[in-house]
Amino acid sequence: MGQLDQTVQLTLRNRINTALDQAESDDVNGVVAQTLRLVKCAMDDRDVIARSRGECSGCDNDVIVELLETMAAQREQSIKQYDDAGRVVDAEREREELEVLTSFLPKPLAGEDLNVAAETVVRELQAHKLKDVGRCMSALREKYPGRIECGPASKAVRAAIG
């Protein structure tokens, strides 16, 4: 994982809290502020659960990313339902919330970054055959959690194997 990726991962909670402070100073009742308050409450709930298991620092970044992904998936489902029901205003509100949530999620690896990551994993695992693709994909998902899209990554691994 690159230095920038680690910095983004390490400060996700701080980024959310800072964005919430800014959003509340800009418009306390705005969509951004309301959405980030929901995220903060959900993070606080996860912190309580983590502390009950003895993790004194609260939930880690992986849990926060998973939380954001879940909340984003809920918004996507609501958008579809509202669009199907003709509730345009409600669907637009959900789209705005979805945009806020996805702005904090790690961006998927793509292009040259994906190719380099695939080549690195193939080299590390000494993969030489197509039957090694599954092993390489697992390693990519583990090394870059939440940033691997299966289709493009599989193509990059296959190209790296040759």
MODELLER restraints for C-alpha pairs under 7 A, 6 or more apart:
rsr = mdl.restraints
at = mdl.atoms
rsr.add(forms.Gaussian(group=physical.xy_distance, feature=features.Distance(at['CA:9:A'], at['CA:61:A']), mean=6.32, stdev=0.5))
rsr.add(forms.Gaussian(group=physical.xy_distance, feature=features.Distance(at['CA:10:A'], at['CA:61:A']), mean=6.90, stdev=0.5))
rsr.add(forms.Gaussian(group=physical.xy_distance, feature=features.Distance(at['CA:12:A'], at['CA:61:A']), mean=6.62, stdev=0.5))
rsr.add(forms.Gaussian(group=physical.xy_distance, feature=features.Distance(at['CA:20:A'], at['CA:33:A']), mean=5.77, stdev=0.5))
rsr.add(forms.Gaussian(group=physical.xy_distance, feature=features.Distance(at['CA:20:A'], at['CA:36:A']), mean=5.67, stdev=0.5))
rsr.add(forms.Gaussian(group=physical.xy_distance, feature=features.Distance(at['CA:20:A'], at['CA:37:A']), mean=6.97, stdev=0.5))
rsr.add(forms.Gaussian(group=physical.xy_distance, feature=features.Distance(at['CA:23:A'], at['CA:32:A']), mean=6.09, stdev=0.5))
rsr.add(forms.Gaussian(group=physical.xy_distance, feature=features.Distance(at['CA:23:A'], at['CA:33:A']), mean=4.93, stdev=0.5))
rsr.add(forms.Gaussian(group=physical.xy_distance, feature=features.Distance(at['CA:24:A'], at['CA:33:A']), mean=5.44, stdev=0.5))
rsr.add(forms.Gaussian(group=physical.xy_distance, feature=features.Distance(at['CA:31:A'], at['CA:97:A']), mean=6.61, stdev=0.5))
rsr.add(forms.Gaussian(group=physical.xy_distance, feature=features.Distance(at['CA:32:A'], at['CA:100:A']), mean=6.34, stdev=0.5))
rsr.add(forms.Gaussian(group=physical.xy_distance, feature=features.Distance(at['CA:35:A'], at['CA:97:A']), mean=6.04, stdev=0.5))
rsr.add(forms.Gaussian(group=physical.xy_distance, feature=features.Distance(at['CA:43:A'], at['CA:64:A']), mean=6.71, stdev=0.5))
rsr.add(forms.Gaussian(group=physical.xy_distance, feature=features.Distance(at['CA:46:A'], at['CA:59:A']), mean=5.92, stdev=0.5))
rsr.add(forms.Gaussian(group=physical.xy_distance, feature=features.Distance(at['CA:47:A'], at['CA:58:A']), mean=4.22, stdev=0.5))
rsr.add(forms.Gaussian(group=physical.xy_distance, feature=features.Distance(at['CA:47:A'], at['CA:59:A']), mean=4.95, stdev=0.5))
rsr.add(forms.Gaussian(group=physical.xy_distance, feature=features.Distance(at['CA:48:A'], at['CA:58:A']), mean=6.97, stdev=0.5))
rsr.add(forms.Gaussian(group=physical.xy_distance, feature=features.Distance(at['CA:50:A'], at['CA:58:A']), mean=5.22, stdev=0.5))
rsr.add(forms.Gaussian(group=physical.xy_distance, feature=features.Distance(at['CA:50:A'], at['CA:59:A']), mean=5.45, stdev=0.5))
rsr.add(forms.Gaussian(group=physical.xy_distance, feature=features.Distance(at['CA:51:A'], at['CA:58:A']), mean=5.65, stdev=0.5))
rsr.add(forms.Gaussian(group=physical.xy_distance, feature=features.Distance(at['CA:65:A'], at['CA:105:A']), mean=6.40, stdev=0.5))
rsr.add(forms.Gaussian(group=physical.xy_distance, feature=features.Distance(at['CA:68:A'], at['CA:101:A']), mean=6.16, stdev=0.5))
rsr.add(forms.Gaussian(group=physical.xy_distance, feature=features.Distance(at['CA:68:A'], at['CA:105:A']), mean=6.96, stdev=0.5))
rsr.add(forms.Gaussian(group=physical.xy_distance, feature=features.Distance(at['CA:72:A'], at['CA:98:A']), mean=5.55, stdev=0.5))
rsr.add(forms.Gaussian(group=physical.xy_distance, feature=features.Distance(at['CA:72:A'], at['CA:101:A']), mean=6.16, stdev=0.5))
rsr.add(forms.Gaussian(group=physical.xy_distance, feature=features.Distance(at['CA:72:A'], at['CA:102:A']), mean=6.84, stdev=0.5))
rsr.add(forms.Gaussian(group=physical.xy_distance, feature=features.Distance(at['CA:75:A'], at['CA:94:A']), mean=5.65, stdev=0.5))
rsr.add(forms.Gaussian(group=physical.xy_distance, feature=features.Distance(at['CA:75:A'], at['CA:98:A']), mean=5.91, stdev=0.5))
rsr.add(forms.Gaussian(group=physical.xy_distance, feature=features.Distance(at['CA:78:A'], at['CA:94:A']), mean=6.99, stdev=0.5))
rsr.add(forms.Gaussian(group=physical.xy_distance, feature=features.Distance(at['CA:79:A'], at['CA:91:A']), mean=4.75, stdev=0.5))
rsr.add(forms.Gaussian(group=physical.xy_distance, feature=features.Distance(at['CA:79:A'], at['CA:94:A']), mean=6.01, stdev=0.5))
rsr.add(forms.Gaussian(group=physical.xy_distance, feature=features.Distance(at['CA:79:A'], at['CA:95:A']), mean=6.83, stdev=0.5))
rsr.add(forms.Gaussian(group=physical.xy_distance, feature=features.Distance(at['CA:82:A'], at['CA:88:A']), mean=6.74, stdev=0.5))
rsr.add(forms.Gaussian(group=physical.xy_distance, feature=features.Distance(at['CA:82:A'], at['CA:90:A']), mean=6.41, stdev=0.5))
rsr.add(forms.Gaussian(group=physical.xy_distance, feature=features.Distance(at['CA:82:A'], at['CA:91:A']), mean=5.20, stdev=0.5))
rsr.add(forms.Gaussian(group=physical.xy_distance, feature=features.Distance(at['CA:83:A'], at['CA:91:A']), mean=6.07, stdev=0.5))
rsr.add(forms.Gaussian(group=physical.xy_distance, feature=features.Distance(at['CA:106:A'], at['CA:146:A']), mean=6.81, stdev=0.5))
rsr.add(forms.Gaussian(group=physical.xy_distance, feature=features.Distance(at['CA:106:A'], at['CA:147:A']), mean=6.28, stdev=0.5))
rsr.add(forms.Gaussian(group=physical.xy_distance, feature=features.Distance(at['CA:107:A'], at['CA:147:A']), mean=6.05, stdev=0.5))
rsr.add(forms.Gaussian(group=physical.xy_distance, feature=features.Distance(at['CA:108:A'], at['CA:147:A']), mean=3.99, stdev=0.5))
rsr.add(forms.Gaussian(group=physical.xy_distance, feature=features.Distance(at['CA:108:A'], at['CA:148:A']), mean=5.71, stdev=0.5))
rsr.add(forms.Gaussian(group=physical.xy_distance, feature=features.Distance(at['CA:108:A'], at['CA:149:A']), mean=6.78, stdev=0.5))
rsr.add(forms.Gaussian(group=physical.xy_distance, feature=features.Distance(at['CA:109:A'], at['CA:147:A']), mean=5.55, stdev=0.5))
rsr.add(forms.Gaussian(group=physical.xy_distance, feature=features.Distance(at['CA:109:A'], at['CA:148:A']), mean=6.05, stdev=0.5))
rsr.add(forms.Gaussian(group=physical.xy_distance, feature=features.Distance(at['CA:114:A'], at['CA:153:A']), mean=6.84, stdev=0.5))
rsr.add(forms.Gaussian(group=physical.xy_distance, feature=features.Distance(at['CA:114:A'], at['CA:156:A']), mean=6.96, stdev=0.5))
rsr.add(forms.Gaussian(group=physical.xy_distance, feature=features.Distance(at['CA:115:A'], at['CA:156:A']), mean=5.52, stdev=0.5))
rsr.add(forms.Gaussian(group=physical.xy_distance, feature=features.Distance(at['CA:118:A'], at['CA:156:A']), mean=5.97, stdev=0.5))
rsr.add(forms.Gaussian(group=physical.xy_distance, feature=features.Distance(at['CA:118:A'], at['CA:157:A']), mean=5.12, stdev=0.5))
rsr.add(forms.Gaussian(group=physical.xy_distance, feature=features.Distance(at['CA:118:A'], at['CA:160:A']), mean=6.48, stdev=0.5))
rsr.add(forms.Gaussian(group=physical.xy_distance, feature=features.Distance(at['CA:119:A'], at['CA:157:A']), mean=6.94, stdev=0.5))
rsr.add(forms.Gaussian(group=physical.xy_distance, feature=features.Distance(at['CA:119:A'], at['CA:160:A']), mean=5.20, stdev=0.5))
rsr.add(forms.Gaussian(group=physical.xy_distance, feature=features.Distance(at['CA:121:A'], at['CA:136:A']), mean=6.24, stdev=0.5))
rsr.add(forms.Gaussian(group=physical.xy_distance, feature=features.Distance(at['CA:121:A'], at['CA:139:A']), mean=6.88, stdev=0.5))
rsr.add(forms.Gaussian(group=physical.xy_distance, feature=features.Distance(at['CA:121:A'], at['CA:140:A']), mean=6.80, stdev=0.5))
rsr.add(forms.Gaussian(group=physical.xy_distance, feature=features.Distance(at['CA:122:A'], at['CA:136:A']), mean=6.30, stdev=0.5))
rsr.add(forms.Gaussian(group=physical.xy_distance, feature=features.Distance(at['CA:122:A'], at['CA:160:A']), mean=6.71, stdev=0.5))
rsr.add(forms.Gaussian(group=physical.xy_distance, feature=features.Distance(at['CA:122:A'], at['CA:161:A']), mean=6.58, stdev=0.5))
rsr.add(forms.Gaussian(group=physical.xy_distance, feature=features.Distance(at['CA:127:A'], at['CA:161:A']), mean=6.53, stdev=0.5))
rsr.add(forms.Gaussian(group=physical.xy_distance, feature=features.Distance(at['CA:128:A'], at['CA:161:A']), mean=5.57, stdev=0.5))
rsr.add(forms.Gaussian(group=physical.xy_distance, feature=features.Distance(at['CA:129:A'], at['CA:161:A']), mean=6.67, stdev=0.5))
rsr.add(forms.Gaussian(group=physical.xy_distance, feature=features.Distance(at['CA:130:A'], at['CA:158:A']), mean=6.89, stdev=0.5))
rsr.add(forms.Gaussian(group=physical.xy_distance, feature=features.Distance(at['CA:133:A'], at['CA:157:A']), mean=6.51, stdev=0.5))
rsr.add(forms.Gaussian(group=physical.xy_distance, feature=features.Distance(at['CA:133:A'], at['CA:158:A']), mean=6.75, stdev=0.5))
rsr.add(forms.Gaussian(group=physical.xy_distance, feature=features.Distance(at['CA:137:A'], at['CA:154:A']), mean=6.85, stdev=0.5))
rsr.add(forms.Gaussian(group=physical.xy_distance, feature=features.Distance(at['CA:141:A'], at['CA:148:A']), mean=5.97, stdev=0.5))
